[in-house]
Amino acid sequence: MDSKRFGEFIAAVRREKGWTQAELAGKLGVTDKAVSRWERGLGFPDINTVKPLADALGVSVLEIMQSEREHKGEISAEKTAEALDNVICLAVHQRQIERRNLVIGVVSAAAMVLLVFLIDLMQWEGFFFVCMPFLCLAAGMVLVGFGIRRRRRKQGYTAAWIVGIAALLFPIILCLVLFLSFALGGPAAN
């Protein structure tokens, strides 16, 4: 199923009705940002939203899944099989997104618990000077990589790059400050 073609079809039918994205979103109980994402080809609606979307736009589910208008008359077995295949692809895509979100949630929760234990074990100063530079370095590399990936997909990437570069600069600046402080005599005993 082609997300660009799907989005163009949804946008064309919505414009024929004279509706804004917000009006269509209100009829479906979703946000206008979700409708915008669909129309730009950046995603698909939830499988449970396909039938209400078709009803709201006044088209059949088959037309939604094929992203083209059907002429009145009999529907061929080939068209029906293609639409069913598109529904299955949409369900598989949705399941992959749900799994990815579950993995992200579990990893994030585990990381937060680990951070709490590290801070408790090392105290704030030890955590800040030992663990934080490595965490910022790792986060910076991930965010810069994410920004590169988004740039290749022609999506917004500047925020990821800015935060990623700032995270990469933190350990470098911290090392420079520590070297400078030791070059000037280091900590003095009272």
PAZAMI-812180 format. One line per 2 residues: their letters; for each residue x, y, z of C-alpha. Coordinates in steps of 0.2 Angstrom, whole numbers. Layout:
BEGIN
a> X,Y,Z | ... .
END
This chain:
BEGIN
md> 0,0,0 | 7,17,-5 .
sk> 6,30,8 | 9,44,-4 .
rf> -5,39,-15 | -16,35,0 .
ge> -13,52,7 | -16,61,-10 .
fi> -33,52,-12 | -39,57,6 .
aa> -34,75,3 | -43,75,-14 .
vr> -59,68,-7 | -58,80,8 .
re> -56,95,-3 | -70,89,-14 .
kg> -81,90,1 | -74,107,5 .
wt> -68,102,22 | -52,107,31 .
qa> -41,94,40 | -48,100,56 .
el> -66,97,51 | -62,79,45 .
ag> -52,76,61 | -67,81,71 .
kl> -79,69,62 | -67,55,65 .
gv> -62,59,83 | -43,61,79 .
td> -32,77,78 | -29,87,63 .
ka> -11,83,64 | -15,64,62 .
vs> -25,69,46 | -11,80,40 .
rw> 1,65,43 | -10,54,32 .
er> -12,66,18 | 7,69,17 .
gl> 10,51,16 | 19,49,33 .
gf> 8,36,40 | -9,27,39 .
pd> -24,28,50 | -27,15,64 .
in> -36,0,56 | -51,4,67 .
tv> -52,21,59 | -53,15,41 .
kp> -72,12,40 | -77,28,49 .
la> -65,38,37 | -73,30,22 .
da> -90,34,29 | -86,52,33 .
lg> -79,54,15 | -93,46,7 .
vs> -83,32,-1 | -81,14,1 .
vl> -68,5,11 | -62,-3,-5 .
ei> -60,14,-13 | -50,20,3 .
mq> -39,4,3 | -35,6,-16 .
se> -34,25,-15 | -44,27,-31 .
re> -62,30,-35 | -72,14,-41 .
hk> -84,15,-55 | -102,9,-51 .
ge> -105,-9,-56 | -97,-25,-51 .
is> -81,-26,-41 | -69,-38,-48 .
ae> -61,-52,-38 | -44,-45,-42 .
kt> -49,-28,-35 | -56,-36,-19 .
ae> -41,-47,-16 | -30,-31,-18 .
al> -40,-22,-6 | -39,-36,7 .
dn> -21,-37,4 | -20,-18,8 .
vi> -30,-21,24 | -18,-35,30 .
cl> -3,-24,26 | -11,-10,36 .
av> -14,-21,51 | 4,-28,50 .
hq> 11,-10,49 | 0,-5,64 .
rq> 6,-20,74 | 25,-16,70 .
ie> 22,2,77 | 14,-5,93 .
rr> 28,-17,96 | 41,-3,93 .
nl> 32,8,105 | 31,-6,118 .
vi> 50,-9,116 | 54,10,118 .
gv> 43,11,133 | 51,-4,142 .
vs> 69,2,137 | 65,19,143 .
aa> 58,13,160 | 73,2,163 .
am> 85,16,159 | 76,27,171 .
vl> 77,14,185 | 96,12,181 .
lv> 99,30,182 | 90,31,199 .
fl> 101,17,205 | 117,25,198 .
id> 113,42,205 | 110,34,222 .
lm> 126,24,221 | 138,37,215 .
qw> 130,53,222 | 126,68,211 .
eg> 144,73,209 | 151,56,204 .
ff> 136,53,192 | 138,71,184 .
fv> 157,69,181 | 158,50,177 .
cm> 141,44,169 | 134,60,162 .
pf> 147,63,149 | 145,45,142 .
lc> 126,46,142 | 127,63,133 .
la> 139,56,120 | 128,41,117 .
ag> 112,52,116 | 121,64,105 .
mv> 126,50,92 | 109,43,92 .
lv> 101,60,89 | 113,65,75 .
gf> 110,48,67 | 91,50,69 .
gi> 93,68,61 | 102,61,46 .
rr> 89,47,44 | 75,61,45 .
rr> 85,71,32 | 86,57,20 .
rk> 67,54,22 | 64,73,18 .
qg> 57,76,36 | 61,89,48 .
yt> 78,86,56 | 85,102,63 .
aa> 79,100,81 | 87,82,82 .
wi> 103,89,75 | 104,104,87 .
vg> 100,93,103 | 112,80,96 .
ia> 126,92,94 | 123,100,110 .
al> 124,83,119 | 140,79,110 .
lf> 147,95,115 | 144,93,134 .
pi> 157,80,137 | 170,89,127 .
il> 166,106,136 | 167,96,153 .
cl> 184,89,149 | 191,106,143 .
vl> 185,114,160 | 192,100,170 .
fl> 209,101,160 | 209,120,162 .
sf> 205,118,181 | 220,106,184 .
al> 231,116,173 | 228,131,184 .
gg> 232,121,200 | 217,110,203 .
pa> 206,109,218 | 215,118,233 .
an> 214,110,251 | 207,122,264 .
END
